[in-house]
Amino acid sequence: MDHRHPGAFWRCREQQDLTPLPPAMEQVPILLTTINAKWIHPSLALRLLKANLGEYEIYAEILEFALRQPPEEKTAPVLAARPRILGISVSIWNHRAVLELLKTLDAAWGREEAPRPAVILGGPEVSHLDTDAEILRYAEWIIRGDGELVFRDLCAILLGTPTGNRRIVEPPVPGPPLEKTASLSLVADLPSVKQVRGKFIEAEPADLAAIKSGYRLYTEEDLSRKLVYVEASRGCPFGCAFCLSAVEKEVREFPLEQFLEEMSSLIEKGARAFKFLDRSFNLNTRRARRIMDFFSNKMKGRENPQGRSAQDRSVQGAALYVHFEIVPSLLPAELREALTRFPPGSLRLELGIQTFNRETAALISRASNPEAELAALEFLRRETNAIIHADLIAGLPGEDLSSFGKGFDRLWQALSVPRRNASPREGPHAEIQLGILKRLPGTPLAGWNGKYGMIFSPEPPYEVRETAALNAASLDRLRNFARFWELMVNRGSFPVLVPRFLPPGEPVFEKFMDLAENLFARFGRNWGIDRKELEKFLGQY
């Protein structure tokens, strides 16, 4: 969808063959929006909300933006839509951008450039903010938890439909001005609501079998040119202190047969790149095997481009591609065999390693089995065609620079195992994502400011600034390391030069730290560097 001009919103209604609004309507009753990290990342959350609105679905529209879009390209279409209800999905990555959008909209509403809607926020990060957080000033309600049914019921109240009668006798607009604050008792009595505290509405955990999927709302452009986000389950059984899944350890599953039918339908409609949102995809071996077999069978007879995955480029050239986030220590023989069936360029696996330091793992209540994790990584490298993306977190309590560096080298060595019968043209197949610890609101870690000497930034994404084991200067060095590692190694931009100073299987942490610091000294930054200049420096280095 092209959102570069305000009129694009209305043109896209015709292009997408959506149910037309009644001619008398001059505004969109319910507008669902968010600011995605990139254009290729459509929001499944918005599509789920719209798909579960029942009779109100025909009065709802989805409007998505990308972080790099200029502010006016986000503001103008929202004002042009003149919504009565504005629902926004907020994360740590778009928090600041959404706040700026709301500020600009609030000023425009104050000048009566458009009617002021009721603003409803949702998303795991905004759901657990302190009540005095600035972004909450611009919202009437904040939904915490599964939002599909609560949002539907809240819209019914705000648009004046009795909660006991979902049937819409006449269009909700035009009509009397919208009451911005619904009756607290009406909201609290909704069956989908667990409790109400101030502006926060806590939802009852939804029965996933009762939720209507939002996959039918992906457009032709979404399916052919973007990553298609899907979920087979919600939740995670582990209790890592830095993760929101530690709040609710229950794992709920969508009905498997229906899910596979929907995946088949998406492929028939042109979907090419699937990214699973499941936090622990391989927790249930039987289900994971069924889903893996489904996709690997669909890939038979299809050829994918060699080299980098569809994750980091347009998916137009991909035949079929799937991304799972798996627990590396839970790979029985049944799943290992299934993973060997995927052809090159078709499978991407994200593995959360986070730390190899057992003491640190114990402090954050993380199940740790370094030997099993390393063995799984070596198997995946040697026996499968998977593109592997492994995560490490810097700034965890009790882990100093030396311990982190040793863990990084152990991971690099495991990922350097040569692939059996590998072709020299296959390109890079492993990435190490070096992340900095973040204190997400609502997690056990949120109360640790000062514990273990940990000091966090008060602004999103709430990164740790220093710990008792890592001072601020060391963390800054690691941030610079991470940026250049992503630029030079993960992206595969220098396949000839990089192996010269990062030999596979050998310790590389100290070597690359030295290189990253030399690069920063030369260019004065770790972003926006001309590729030719960087290549020239590397050749001399």
C-alpha positions as CSV (number, residue, x, y, z in Angstrom):
1,M,0.0,0.0,0.0
2,D,1.4,3.4,-1.0
3,H,1.1,5.8,1.9
4,R,3.2,8.6,0.5
5,H,0.2,10.8,-0.2
6,P,-3.0,11.4,1.8
7,G,-5.1,10.4,-1.1
8,A,-3.4,7.0,-1.4
9,F,-5.5,5.6,1.5
10,W,-8.7,6.1,-0.5
11,R,-7.2,4.9,-3.8
12,C,-6.1,1.7,-2.1
13,R,-9.6,0.9,-1.1
14,E,-10.5,0.4,-4.8
15,Q,-7.2,-1.4,-5.6
16,Q,-7.8,-3.9,-2.8
17,D,-11.4,-4.5,-3.7
18,L,-12.6,-3.8,-0.1
19,T,-16.2,-3.6,0.8
20,P,-17.1,0.0,0.0
21,L,-18.2,2.3,2.8
22,P,-21.8,3.6,2.5
23,P,-21.9,6.8,0.4
24,A,-23.2,8.8,3.4
25,M,-20.1,8.2,5.4
26,E,-17.4,10.9,5.3
27,Q,-15.1,9.2,7.8
28,V,-13.7,5.8,8.7
29,P,-15.3,4.6,11.9
30,I,-12.4,2.4,13.0
31,L,-8.9,3.0,11.8
32,L,-6.2,0.5,12.8
33,T,-2.6,1.6,12.3
34,T,1.0,1.1,13.3
35,I,4.5,2.0,12.3
36,N,6.4,-1.1,11.1
37,A,10.2,-1.4,11.2
38,K,10.4,-1.8,7.4
39,W,8.0,-1.8,4.5
40,I,8.4,-5.6,4.1
41,H,7.0,-6.3,7.6
42,P,3.2,-6.1,7.6
43,S,1.4,-6.3,11.0
44,L,-0.4,-9.5,11.8
45,A,-1.8,-7.8,15.0
46,L,-3.8,-5.3,13.0
47,R,-5.2,-7.9,10.7
48,L,-6.3,-10.0,13.7
49,L,-8.1,-7.1,15.3
50,K,-9.9,-6.3,12.1
51,A,-10.8,-9.9,11.4
52,N,-12.4,-10.3,14.8
53,L,-14.6,-7.1,14.7
54,G,-17.6,-9.1,13.6
55,E,-20.3,-6.9,12.1
56,Y,-18.0,-3.9,12.5
57,E,-15.3,-5.3,10.2
58,I,-16.8,-3.5,7.1
59,Y,-16.4,-0.2,9.0
60,A,-12.7,-0.8,9.8
61,E,-9.6,0.0,7.8
62,I,-5.9,-0.8,8.2
63,L,-3.3,1.8,7.5
64,E,0.4,0.9,7.9
65,F,3.6,3.0,7.8
66,A,7.3,2.4,8.0
67,L,9.7,4.0,10.4
68,R,11.7,5.9,7.8
69,Q,8.7,7.6,6.3
70,P,8.6,11.4,6.9
71,P,6.2,12.4,9.8
72,E,3.8,14.2,7.5
73,E,3.3,11.1,5.4
74,K,2.0,9.4,8.5
75,T,-0.1,12.2,9.9
76,A,-2.0,13.3,6.7
77,P,-3.6,9.9,5.9
78,V,-4.8,9.5,9.5
79,L,-6.4,13.0,9.5
80,A,-7.9,12.3,6.1
81,A,-9.6,9.1,7.4
82,R,-11.3,11.1,10.2
83,P,-11.7,8.0,12.4
84,R,-14.0,7.8,15.4
85,I,-11.8,5.1,16.9
86,L,-8.1,5.0,16.3
87,G,-6.3,1.8,17.3
88,I,-2.5,1.8,17.4
89,S,-0.1,-1.1,17.9
90,V,3.0,0.0,19.9
91,S,6.3,-1.7,20.4
92,I,9.7,-0.7,21.8
93,W,10.9,-0.1,18.3
94,N,8.1,2.2,17.2
95,H,7.3,3.8,20.6
96,R,9.0,7.1,19.9
97,A,7.7,7.3,16.4
98,V,4.1,6.6,17.6
99,L,4.5,9.2,20.4
100,E,5.5,11.8,17.8
101,L,2.6,10.8,15.6
102,L,0.2,11.2,18.5
103,K,1.6,14.6,19.4
104,T,1.2,15.9,15.9
105,L,-2.3,14.4,15.6
106,D,-3.3,15.9,19.0
107,A,-2.3,19.3,17.9
108,A,-4.3,19.0,14.6
109,W,-7.3,17.7,16.5
110,G,-6.9,20.7,18.9
111,R,-7.1,23.0,15.9
112,E,-10.2,21.2,14.7
113,E,-8.5,20.0,11.5
114,A,-10.3,16.7,12.1
115,P,-12.6,15.3,14.8
116,R,-10.8,13.9,17.8
117,P,-11.2,10.1,17.9
118,A,-11.0,7.8,20.9
119,V,-7.4,6.4,20.9
120,I,-6.9,2.8,21.9
121,L,-3.3,1.5,22.3
122,G,-2.1,-2.1,22.4
123,G,1.0,-4.2,22.2
124,P,3.2,-5.9,24.7
125,E,5.5,-2.9,25.5
126,V,2.9,-0.2,25.9
127,S,0.7,-2.6,28.0
128,H,3.0,-2.5,31.0
129,L,4.2,1.1,31.0
130,D,4.0,3.2,34.2
131,T,0.8,5.1,34.4
132,D,2.7,8.5,34.0
133,A,4.3,7.5,30.7
134,E,4.0,10.3,28.2
135,I,2.5,8.3,25.4
136,L,-0.5,7.3,27.7
137,R,-1.6,10.9,27.9
138,Y,-2.9,10.7,24.4
139,A,-4.9,7.5,24.8
140,E,-8.3,6.8,26.3
141,W,-7.7,3.0,26.7
142,I,-4.7,0.6,26.7
143,I,-5.5,-3.1,26.1
144,R,-3.2,-5.6,27.8
145,G,-3.1,-9.1,26.6
146,D,-5.0,-10.8,23.8
147,G,-6.7,-7.8,22.2
148,E,-9.0,-9.4,19.5
149,L,-12.2,-9.8,21.5
150,V,-11.7,-6.9,23.9
151,F,-11.2,-4.5,21.1
152,R,-14.3,-5.7,19.4
153,D,-16.4,-5.3,22.5
154,L,-14.9,-1.9,23.3
155,C,-15.7,-0.6,19.8
156,A,-19.3,-1.8,20.3
157,I,-19.6,0.4,23.4
158,L,-17.8,3.4,21.9
159,L,-19.9,3.3,18.8
160,G,-23.1,3.0,20.8
161,T,-24.2,-0.5,20.1
162,P,-25.6,-2.4,23.1
163,T,-23.1,-5.0,24.3
164,G,-25.8,-7.6,24.4
165,N,-26.7,-7.1,20.7
166,R,-23.9,-7.3,18.2
167,R,-26.3,-6.8,15.2
168,I,-25.8,-3.4,13.6
169,V,-29.2,-2.1,12.5
170,E,-27.8,1.0,10.8
171,P,-24.3,2.3,10.1
172,P,-22.5,3.7,13.1
173,V,-21.8,7.0,11.3
174,P,-22.9,9.6,10.6
175,G,-24.4,9.9,14.1
176,P,-24.0,11.7,17.4
177,P,-20.5,12.7,18.5
178,L,-18.5,9.8,20.0
179,E,-18.3,9.7,23.7
180,K,-14.5,9.4,24.3
181,T,-14.7,7.7,27.6
182,A,-17.1,4.8,27.8
183,S,-18.8,3.8,31.0
184,L,-16.3,2.1,33.3
185,S,-18.9,-0.4,34.4
186,L,-19.8,-1.4,30.9
187,V,-16.2,-2.1,30.1
188,A,-15.5,-3.9,33.3
189,D,-18.5,-6.2,32.8
190,L,-17.4,-7.4,29.4
191,P,-16.8,-11.2,29.3
192,S,-13.6,-10.6,27.4
193,V,-12.2,-8.4,30.2
194,K,-10.3,-9.7,33.2
195,Q,-10.1,-6.4,35.1
196,V,-9.9,-2.6,34.5
197,R,-7.3,-0.4,36.3
198,G,-7.5,3.3,35.2
199,K,-7.0,3.3,31.5
200,F,-5.7,-0.2,31.4
201,I,-8.0,-3.0,30.3
202,E,-6.6,-6.4,31.0
203,A,-8.0,-9.1,28.7
204,E,-8.9,-12.6,29.6
205,P,-6.6,-15.1,27.8
206,A,-8.5,-15.8,24.6
207,D,-9.5,-19.3,23.4
208,L,-7.4,-19.4,20.2
209,A,-9.9,-21.8,18.6
210,A,-12.5,-19.0,18.9
211,I,-10.3,-16.3,17.3
212,K,-10.8,-15.7,13.6
213,S,-7.5,-15.7,11.7
214,G,-6.4,-12.5,9.9
215,Y,-4.6,-14.2,7.1
216,R,-7.3,-13.4,4.5
217,L,-6.6,-9.7,5.1
218,Y,-3.1,-9.9,3.6
219,T,-3.2,-8.2,0.2
220,E,-1.8,-9.5,-3.0
221,E,1.2,-7.1,-2.6
222,D,1.7,-8.4,1.0
223,L,1.8,-12.0,-0.2
224,S,4.0,-11.5,-3.2
225,R,6.5,-8.9,-1.9
226,K,6.6,-9.0,1.9
227,L,7.2,-11.3,4.8
228,V,3.9,-13.0,5.8
229,Y,3.7,-13.2,9.6
230,V,1.9,-16.3,11.0
231,E,1.5,-18.0,14.4
232,A,0.8,-21.6,15.3
233,S,1.0,-21.0,19.0
234,R,1.3,-18.2,21.7
235,G,3.3,-18.1,24.8
236,C,6.5,-19.7,26.1
237,P,7.1,-22.1,29.1
238,F,10.4,-20.6,30.1
239,G,10.8,-17.8,32.6
240,C,13.7,-15.7,31.4
241,A,13.8,-12.5,33.4
242,F,14.3,-10.2,30.4
243,C,11.4,-11.6,28.4
244,L,7.6,-10.8,28.6
245,S,6.9,-14.5,28.2
246,A,8.1,-14.8,31.8
247,V,4.8,-13.1,32.9
248,E,2.6,-15.8,31.6
249,K,4.2,-19.2,31.0
250,E,1.2,-20.9,29.5
251,V,1.6,-22.1,25.9
252,R,-1.6,-22.1,23.8
253,E,-2.0,-23.6,20.4
254,F,-4.1,-22.8,17.4
255,P,-6.0,-25.8,15.9
256,L,-3.4,-27.5,13.7
257,E,-5.5,-28.7,10.8
258,Q,-7.2,-25.4,10.3
259,F,-3.8,-23.6,10.5
260,L,-2.3,-25.9,7.8
261,E,-5.3,-25.3,5.6
262,E,-4.8,-21.5,6.0
263,M,-1.1,-21.9,5.1
264,S,-2.0,-23.8,2.0
265,S,-4.5,-21.2,1.0
266,L,-1.9,-18.4,1.4
267,I,0.6,-20.3,-0.8
268,E,-2.1,-20.8,-3.5
269,K,-2.7,-17.0,-3.3
270,G,1.0,-16.3,-3.9
271,A,2.6,-16.1,-0.4
272,R,6.3,-16.9,-0.7
273,A,8.0,-15.9,2.6
274,F,6.6,-17.0,5.9
275,K,7.9,-15.8,9.3
276,F,6.5,-17.6,12.4
277,L,6.0,-15.5,15.5
278,D,6.0,-18.6,17.8
279,R,8.5,-18.0,20.6
280,S,9.3,-21.7,21.0
281,F,8.3,-23.3,17.7
282,N,9.7,-26.8,18.4
283,L,8.3,-27.2,22.0
284,N,5.7,-29.6,20.8
285,T,7.6,-32.1,18.6
286,R,4.6,-33.6,16.9
287,R,3.2,-30.3,15.9
288,A,6.5,-28.9,14.8
289,R,7.2,-32.0,12.6
290,R,3.8,-31.7,11.0
291,I,4.4,-28.0,10.1
292,M,7.9,-28.6,8.9
293,D,6.8,-31.5,6.7
294,F,4.0,-29.4,5.3
295,F,6.4,-26.6,4.2
296,S,9.2,-28.9,3.0
297,N,6.7,-30.9,0.9
298,K,5.4,-27.6,-0.6
299,M,8.9,-26.8,-1.6
300,K,9.5,-29.9,-3.7
301,G,10.1,-28.9,-7.3
302,R,10.7,-25.3,-6.4
303,E,14.1,-23.6,-6.6
304,N,15.2,-20.8,-4.4
305,P,18.0,-18.3,-5.2
306,Q,21.3,-19.3,-3.6
307,G,22.9,-17.1,-0.9
308,R,21.1,-14.7,1.4
309,S,17.6,-15.3,2.5
310,A,14.4,-13.3,1.7
311,Q,14.7,-11.8,5.2
312,D,17.1,-9.1,4.0
313,R,15.9,-8.5,0.4
314,S,12.8,-8.4,-1.6
315,V,10.9,-11.7,-1.5
316,Q,9.8,-11.4,-5.1
317,G,12.6,-13.8,-6.3
318,A,12.0,-16.4,-3.7
319,A,10.2,-19.6,-4.6
320,L,9.2,-20.5,-1.0
321,Y,10.9,-19.6,2.3
322,V,10.1,-20.1,6.0
323,H,11.5,-18.7,9.3
324,F,11.2,-20.6,12.6
325,E,12.4,-19.5,16.1
326,I,13.5,-22.7,17.8
327,V,14.9,-23.8,21.2
328,P,18.3,-25.3,20.2
329,S,18.5,-27.8,23.1
330,L,15.1,-29.4,22.1
331,L,16.0,-31.1,18.8
332,P,15.2,-34.8,18.9
333,A,16.1,-37.0,16.0
334,E,12.6,-36.7,14.5
335,L,13.0,-32.9,14.1
336,R,16.6,-33.1,13.0
337,E,15.6,-35.4,10.1
338,A,12.7,-33.1,9.1
339,L,15.1,-30.1,9.0
340,T,17.5,-31.9,6.6
341,R,14.7,-32.0,4.0
342,F,14.6,-28.2,3.3
343,P,16.4,-27.2,0.1
344,P,19.1,-24.4,0.1
345,G,17.7,-20.9,0.5
346,S,14.3,-22.0,1.9
347,L,14.8,-22.2,5.7
348,R,15.9,-19.7,8.3
349,L,16.3,-20.7,11.9
350,E,16.5,-18.2,14.8
351,L,18.1,-19.7,17.9
352,G,18.2,-17.7,21.2
353,I,21.5,-18.6,22.8
354,Q,21.8,-15.4,24.8
355,T,24.7,-16.6,27.1
356,F,27.0,-19.6,27.6
357,N,27.7,-18.4,31.2
358,R,25.9,-20.8,33.5
359,E,26.0,-18.5,36.5
360,T,24.5,-15.6,34.5
361,A,21.9,-17.9,33.1
362,A,20.9,-18.9,36.7
363,L,20.6,-15.3,37.7
364,I,18.1,-14.6,34.9
365,S,16.2,-17.9,35.5
366,R,17.1,-19.1,32.0
367,A,17.4,-22.9,31.3
368,S,21.0,-23.4,30.1
369,N,22.6,-26.4,28.5
370,P,25.6,-25.0,26.5
371,E,26.8,-28.5,25.4
372,A,23.4,-29.4,24.0
373,E,23.1,-26.0,22.3
374,L,26.5,-26.2,20.7
375,A,25.9,-29.8,19.5
376,A,22.6,-28.7,17.9
377,L,24.3,-25.7,16.2
378,E,27.0,-28.0,14.8
379,F,24.4,-30.4,13.5
380,L,22.4,-27.7,11.8
381,R,25.5,-26.3,10.2
382,R,26.8,-29.7,9.0
383,E,23.7,-31.5,8.0
384,T,21.1,-29.0,6.9
385,N,20.8,-26.1,4.4
386,A,19.3,-23.8,7.1
387,I,20.4,-20.2,7.3
388,I,21.2,-19.9,11.0
389,H,20.6,-16.7,13.0
390,A,21.9,-17.1,16.6
391,D,21.3,-14.5,19.3
392,L,23.7,-13.4,22.1
393,I,22.9,-10.7,24.7
394,A,25.5,-8.4,26.1
395,G,25.0,-6.7,29.5
396,L,23.4,-9.6,31.4
397,P,24.0,-9.6,35.1
398,G,27.4,-11.2,36.2
399,E,28.8,-11.5,32.7
400,D,31.9,-9.4,32.0
401,L,33.7,-8.6,28.7
402,S,36.0,-11.6,29.0
403,S,33.1,-14.1,29.6
404,F,31.1,-12.6,26.8
405,G,34.0,-12.8,24.4
406,K,34.6,-16.4,25.2
407,G,30.9,-17.2,24.6
408,F,31.0,-15.3,21.3
409,D,34.1,-17.4,20.2
410,R,32.4,-20.7,21.2
411,L,29.3,-19.7,19.1
412,W,31.5,-18.6,16.1
413,Q,33.4,-21.9,16.2
414,A,30.1,-24.0,16.3
415,L,28.8,-22.0,13.3
416,S,32.1,-22.5,11.4
417,V,31.6,-26.2,11.1
418,P,31.7,-26.9,7.3
419,R,28.5,-28.0,5.7
420,R,28.5,-31.5,4.3
421,N,28.7,-31.4,0.5
422,A,28.6,-27.6,0.5
423,S,28.8,-25.7,-2.7
424,P,31.3,-22.8,-2.8
425,R,28.5,-20.7,-4.4
426,E,26.1,-21.2,-1.5
427,G,27.1,-17.9,0.3
428,P,26.8,-17.1,4.0
429,H,24.6,-19.4,6.1
430,A,25.1,-18.2,9.7
431,E,24.6,-14.9,11.5
432,I,25.4,-13.9,15.1
433,Q,23.1,-11.2,16.4
434,L,24.8,-9.3,19.2
435,G,22.1,-7.6,21.1
436,I,22.3,-5.3,24.2
437,L,20.1,-6.2,27.2
438,K,16.8,-4.3,27.3
439,R,14.6,-3.7,30.4
440,L,11.2,-4.4,28.9
441,P,8.2,-3.0,31.0
442,G,6.3,-5.8,32.6
443,T,9.2,-8.3,32.8
444,P,10.9,-9.4,36.0
445,L,13.9,-7.5,34.9
446,A,11.9,-4.3,34.9
447,G,12.4,-4.0,38.7
448,W,16.1,-4.6,38.5
449,N,17.3,-1.0,38.0
450,G,20.3,-0.9,40.4
451,K,20.3,-4.7,41.1
452,Y,23.7,-6.2,40.1
453,G,24.8,-2.7,39.4
454,M,22.5,-2.5,36.4
455,I,21.5,1.0,35.2
456,F,19.1,1.2,32.3
457,S,18.1,4.0,29.9
458,P,14.6,5.3,30.8
459,E,13.8,5.8,27.1
460,P,12.8,3.0,24.6
461,P,14.3,0.6,23.9
462,Y,15.5,0.8,27.5
463,E,19.0,-0.6,26.9
464,V,21.3,-1.3,29.8
465,R,23.9,1.5,30.3
466,E,26.2,-0.3,32.7
467,T,26.4,-3.2,35.1
468,A,28.7,-4.2,38.0
469,A,30.5,-6.5,35.5
470,L,30.5,-4.2,32.4
471,N,31.1,-0.5,32.7
472,A,29.6,2.0,30.3
473,A,32.7,2.2,28.2
474,S,32.8,-1.6,27.6
475,L,29.1,-1.6,26.6
476,D,29.8,1.2,24.1
477,R,32.6,-0.9,22.6
478,L,30.2,-3.8,22.3
479,R,27.6,-1.6,20.6
480,N,30.2,-0.5,18.1
481,F,31.3,-4.2,17.6
482,A,27.7,-5.2,17.0
483,R,27.1,-2.5,14.4
484,F,30.2,-3.4,12.3
485,W,29.6,-7.1,12.7
486,E,26.1,-6.7,11.3
487,L,27.4,-4.5,8.5
488,M,30.3,-6.6,7.4
489,V,29.7,-10.2,8.5
490,N,26.0,-10.9,8.9
491,R,25.1,-9.1,5.6
492,G,27.7,-11.0,3.7
493,S,28.9,-7.8,2.0
494,F,32.6,-8.8,1.9
495,P,32.7,-12.6,1.3
496,V,36.4,-12.4,0.0
497,L,37.9,-10.0,2.5
498,V,36.2,-11.0,5.8
499,P,37.6,-14.6,5.9
500,R,41.1,-13.1,5.7
501,F,40.9,-11.6,9.2
502,L,38.1,-13.9,10.6
503,P,39.3,-17.4,9.9
504,P,36.5,-20.0,10.4
505,G,36.8,-22.0,13.6
506,E,39.4,-19.7,15.2
507,P,38.8,-17.1,18.1
508,V,37.6,-13.9,16.5
509,F,36.2,-11.7,19.2
510,E,39.4,-9.8,20.1
511,K,40.4,-9.5,16.5
512,F,37.1,-8.0,15.4
513,M,36.9,-5.8,18.4
514,D,40.2,-4.3,17.3
515,L,39.0,-4.0,13.7
516,A,35.7,-2.3,14.8
517,E,37.6,0.3,16.9
518,N,40.0,1.0,14.0
519,L,37.0,1.4,11.7
520,F,35.3,3.8,14.1
521,A,38.5,5.8,14.5
522,R,38.9,6.0,10.7
523,F,35.3,7.0,9.8
524,G,34.0,8.5,13.1
525,R,30.8,6.6,12.9
526,N,29.4,3.0,12.4
527,W,26.6,3.9,10.0
528,G,26.3,5.5,6.6
529,I,29.7,4.5,5.4
530,D,30.3,4.3,1.7
531,R,30.8,0.7,0.7
532,K,33.8,1.4,-1.6
533,E,35.5,3.4,1.2
534,L,35.0,0.5,3.6
535,E,36.2,-2.0,1.2
536,K,39.3,0.0,0.5
537,F,40.0,0.2,4.3
538,L,39.5,-3.5,4.7
539,G,41.9,-4.3,1.9
540,Q,44.6,-2.2,3.5
541,Y,43.8,-3.6,7.0
